[in-house]
């Protein structure tokens, strides 16, 4: 582990108990604003040395950096969030956040790294983006008297470096004969939520309901279950697809609530997340998740969905 990681207390192998609705958030600054990222996405915090420019690409791509044996794209986060303005110009004291999600490493230049805080997702709330800022925010949380904005790094990576596009464009989707099977999904990223909807439609699913966090999905499922039995509930919901990190209630806590419910308990549950890992597979097993699919493998997501709702055949469109 890098010395700066050790100083910050980063332990990328940490395994919090599943279903506690907690996360560890690394807090940092860009352009005077305070932001956060789930420690599960952070591989290292490093100083910035040599940056090799690229002749073409998104204007927020500063270039590439060599991190041991890997050549990693470096995104100037200040440029992406605020544009080319003086207050987010590069400084010698800047840090590099090496993140890994959607099975790909990306580096982000930030102005200052604070420390790690353990927070409850229940304390986070969705909020519109800060005026004058174009970057996506999934939620905000008050930490030590400061409003910390949790950035949607998946959307940033997709827009700047095409992280989600590579596999989603070639996901091998075949239409499914899925007559009115009701699908519920929880996803806090607007971009990924729209992509889930589009892929469900393309695959032949027409009855689905999406929610911006686990709490909203849970409240909907509880309402559906009123007056129903284990046998009849499948007419109202056939499967649950959920992200892991979401405001108010995360995916593991949502799965735990579902498994403990007398009517909803046998509902198939799929985790669809950029945080799929060996540790999170253990957490998923603790709360009774049926399977986990890493983003952005939409083809695999739809195949697992087909299997879990009992559709044995794929039909060509």
C-alpha positions in Angstrom: 0.0 0.0 0.0 1.2 3.5 -0.9 2.6 5.5 2.1 0.0 8.3 1.4 -2.7 5.7 1.5 -1.5 4.5 4.8 -1.5 8.0 6.2 -5.1 8.5 5.1 -6.1 5.2 6.5 -7.2 3.7 3.2 -7.7 0.0 3.3 -9.1 -1.2 0.0 -9.5 -4.7 1.4 -11.8 -3.6 4.3 -15.0 -5.7 4.6 -17.7 -3.9 6.6 -20.6 -6.1 7.7 -23.2 -6.3 5.0 -26.5 -4.6 5.5 -25.3 -2.0 8.0 -26.1 0.8 5.4 -22.6 2.3 6.0 -19.8 3.3 3.7 -16.3 4.9 4.0 -16.0 8.1 2.1 -12.7 9.8 1.1 -13.2 13.5 1.2 -11.3 15.8 -1.1 -11.4 19.3 -2.6 -11.6 20.7 -6.1 -11.9 24.4 -6.9 -12.8 25.2 -3.3 -15.7 22.7 -3.2 -15.8 19.6 -1.0 -16.5 16.2 -2.7 -16.4 12.6 -1.7 -15.9 9.1 -3.2 -16.5 5.7 -1.8 -13.2 4.2 -0.6 -14.1 1.0 -2.3 -13.3 2.7 -5.6 -10.0 4.2 -4.4 -6.9 2.2 -5.3 -4.3 4.8 -4.3 -3.7 8.5 -3.5 -0.5 9.7 -5.1 1.5 12.7 -6.0 1.5 13.8 -9.6 4.8 13.5 -11.5 5.2 13.3 -15.2 2.1 13.7 -17.4 2.3 12.8 -21.1 -0.1 14.8 -23.2 -2.4 13.3 -25.7 -2.9 15.0 -29.1 -6.7 14.3 -29.2 -9.5 13.4 -26.8 -11.9 15.0 -24.4 -10.7 18.5 -23.2 -10.7 17.4 -19.6 -8.2 14.6 -20.3 -4.9 16.0 -19.1 -2.9 13.1 -20.6 -1.6 9.8 -19.3 0.5 8.9 -16.3 2.6 5.8 -15.6 1.7 4.1 -12.4 4.2 1.2 -12.0 3.5 -1.0 -15.1 0.2 0.7 -16.1 -0.4 3.7 -18.3 -3.5 5.4 -16.9 -5.7 8.2 -18.3 -5.5 11.3 -16.1 -8.7 13.5 -16.0 -8.4 17.0 -14.7 -11.4 17.0 -12.4 -11.4 20.8 -11.9 -11.6 21.3 -15.7 -14.5 18.8 -16.0 -16.5 20.3 -13.2 -15.9 24.0 -13.7 -14.4 24.5 -17.1 -11.1 26.2 -17.9 -11.0 28.8 -15.0 -8.1 30.1 -13.0 -9.2 28.9 -9.6 -8.9 25.3 -10.6 -5.6 25.6 -12.4 -3.1 22.9 -11.7 -1.0 23.4 -8.5 2.2 21.7 -7.3 0.2 20.5 -4.2 -2.4 18.7 -6.3 -3.0 15.0 -5.7 -3.9 12.1 -7.9 -6.8 9.8 -7.0 -6.4 6.5 -8.7 -9.9 5.0 -8.9 -11.0 1.7 -10.3 -14.6 1.0 -11.3 -16.3 -0.7 -14.2 -13.2 -2.9 -14.2 -10.9 -0.1 -15.4 -8.5 2.3 -13.6 -8.8 6.0 -14.1 -6.8 8.8 -12.5 -8.2 12.2 -11.4 -6.4 15.4 -10.5 -7.8 17.0 -7.3 -6.5 20.0 -5.3 -6.4 18.5 -1.8 -7.3 15.3 0.0 -8.7 15.4 3.5 -9.4 12.1 5.2 -11.8 9.2 5.3 -15.1 9.2 7.2 -17.5 6.4 7.9 -21.0 7.5 7.1 -24.5 6.1 7.0 -26.2 6.2 3.6 -29.3 7.1 5.5 -27.6 10.5 6.2 -27.1 11.2 2.5 -29.7 13.0 0.3 -30.1 13.6 -3.4 -29.4 17.2 -4.4 -29.2 19.2 -7.7 -25.8 20.1 -8.9 -24.1 23.3 -7.6 -24.9 26.4 -9.7 -22.3 26.9 -12.3 -21.1 23.3 -12.2 -21.7 20.7 -14.9 -20.6 17.6 -13.0 -23.1 15.0 -11.9 -23.8 14.5 -8.2 -25.5 11.4 -6.9 -26.0 12.7 -3.3 -24.8 15.0 -0.5 -23.9 14.4 3.1 -23.0 16.7 6.0 -19.6 15.7 7.4 -17.9 17.8 10.1 -20.1 20.7 9.3 -19.3 20.7 5.6 -21.6 19.7 2.8 -19.8 16.9 0.9 -21.0 16.1 -2.6 -20.7 12.5 -3.8 -19.7 12.6 -7.4 -21.1 10.2 -10.0 -17.7 9.0 -11.3 -19.3 6.4 -13.5 -20.9 9.2 -15.6 -17.7 11.3 -15.6 -15.7 8.3 -16.8 -18.3 7.5 -19.5 -18.4 11.0 -20.8 -14.7 11.7 -20.7 -13.0 8.4 -21.3 -15.8 6.1 -22.6 -15.6 3.7 -19.7 -19.2 2.5 -20.0 -19.4 2.5 -23.8 -16.8 -0.1 -24.6 -18.8 -3.1 -23.4 -22.3 -1.7 -23.5 -22.2 -1.1 -27.2 -21.3 -4.8 -27.8 -23.3 -6.4 -25.1 -24.7 -9.2 -27.3 -28.3 -8.4 -26.3 -31.0 -10.7 -27.9 -34.7 -10.0 -27.5 -36.4 -12.0 -24.8 -40.0 -13.1 -24.8 -40.9 -11.5 -21.5 -44.6 -11.0 -21.4 -45.3 -8.3 -18.8 -42.8 -9.6 -16.2 -42.5 -6.7 -13.7 -38.9 -5.6 -13.0 -37.9 -3.2 -10.2 -34.5 -1.5 -10.2 -32.7 1.0 -8.0 -29.9 3.1 -9.5 -28.8 6.6 -8.4 -26.9 7.5 -11.5 -29.2 9.2 -14.0 -27.1 8.1 -17.0 -26.9 4.4 -15.9 -30.6 4.4 -15.0 -31.5 5.5 -18.5 -29.2 2.8 -19.9 -30.8 0.1 -17.8 -34.2 1.2 -19.1 -33.0 1.3 -22.7 -31.5 -2.2 -22.5 -34.5 -3.7 -20.8 -36.7 -2.3 -23.5 -34.3 -3.5 -26.3 -34.4 -7.0 -24.7 -38.2 -7.2 -24.6 -39.0 -6.2 -21.0 -41.8 -3.6 -21.0 -43.0 -3.6 -17.4 -40.4 -2.0 -15.1 -40.1 0.7 -12.4 -36.9 2.5 -11.6 -36.0 4.3 -8.4 -33.2 6.7 -7.5 -32.2 5.0 -4.2 -32.7 1.9 -2.2 -35.1 3.6 0.3 -37.5 4.6 -2.5 -37.4 1.1 -4.0 -38.0 -0.5 -0.6 -41.0 1.7 0.1 -42.5 0.8 -3.3 -41.9 -3.0 -2.6 -43.5 -2.8 0.8 -46.6 -1.1 -0.7 -46.8 -3.8 -3.4 -46.6 -6.6 -0.7 -49.6 -5.3 1.3 -52.3 -8.0 1.1 -50.3 -10.3 -1.1 -48.9 -13.8 -0.5 -45.6 -15.4 -1.5 -47.4 -16.9 -4.5 -49.2 -13.8 -5.7 -46.5 -11.2 -5.2 -44.7 -12.3 -8.4 -47.6 -10.8 -10.4 -46.5 -7.4 -9.1 -42.7 -7.8 -9.0 -40.7 -10.5 -10.7 -37.1 -9.5 -9.9 -35.1 -6.7 -8.2 -32.0 -5.2 -9.8 -30.0 -2.9 -7.5 -26.8 -0.8 -7.4 -24.7 -1.0 -4.3 -23.9 2.6 -3.3 -27.0 4.8 -3.2 -28.3 7.6 -1.0 -30.5 6.8 2.0 -30.3 3.0 1.6 -27.6 1.0 -0.2 -28.1 -2.1 -2.2 -27.0 -4.6 0.4 -29.4 -3.1 3.0 -32.2 -3.2 0.4 -31.5 -6.8 -0.2 -31.4 -7.6 3.5 -34.8 -5.9 4.0 -36.3 -7.9 1.1 -34.9 -11.2 2.4 -36.3 -10.6 5.9 -39.8 -9.8 4.6 -42.4 -12.6 4.9 -43.9 -12.0 1.4 -40.9 -10.5 -0.6 -38.3 -12.9 0.9 -38.0 -15.2 -2.1 -37.7 -12.4 -4.7 -34.7 -12.8 -7.1 -32.1 -10.1 -6.5 -29.3 -9.0 -8.8 -26.6 -6.6 -7.8 -25.5 -4.5 -10.8 -22.6 -2.3 -9.7 -19.2 -0.9 -10.6 -18.1 -2.2 -7.1 -18.4 -5.9 -7.8 -15.4 -7.5 -6.1 -14.5 -10.6 -4.1 -15.3 -8.7 -0.8 -18.6 -7.5 -2.1 -19.5 -10.9 -3.4 -19.1 -12.0 0.3 -21.3 -9.2 1.4 -23.9 -10.2 -1.2 -23.9 -13.8 0.0 -24.4 -12.5 3.6 -27.7 -10.8 2.6 -28.9 -13.4 0.2 -28.2 -11.8 -3.2 -28.7 -14.3 -6.1 -26.0 -12.9 -8.3 -23.8 -9.9 -9.0 -23.0 -8.4 -12.4 -20.2 -5.8 -12.9 -21.1 -2.6 -14.8 -21.3 -2.1 -17.7 -22.0 -5.7 -18.7 -25.7 -5.1 -19.7 -25.8 -8.3 -21.8 -24.8 -10.4 -18.8 -27.3 -8.4 -16.6 -30.1 -9.3 -19.0 -29.0 -12.9 -19.3 -29.0 -13.3 -15.5 -32.4 -11.6 -15.3 -33.8 -14.0 -17.9 -32.6 -17.0 -15.9 -33.8 -15.8 -12.6 -37.4 -15.0 -13.8 -37.6 -18.5 -15.3 -37.4 -17.7 -19.0 -35.5 -20.5 -20.6 -35.4 -19.4 -24.2 -34.1 -16.4 -26.0 -35.9 -15.4 -29.2 -34.4 -13.5 -32.1 -36.2 -10.2 -32.8 
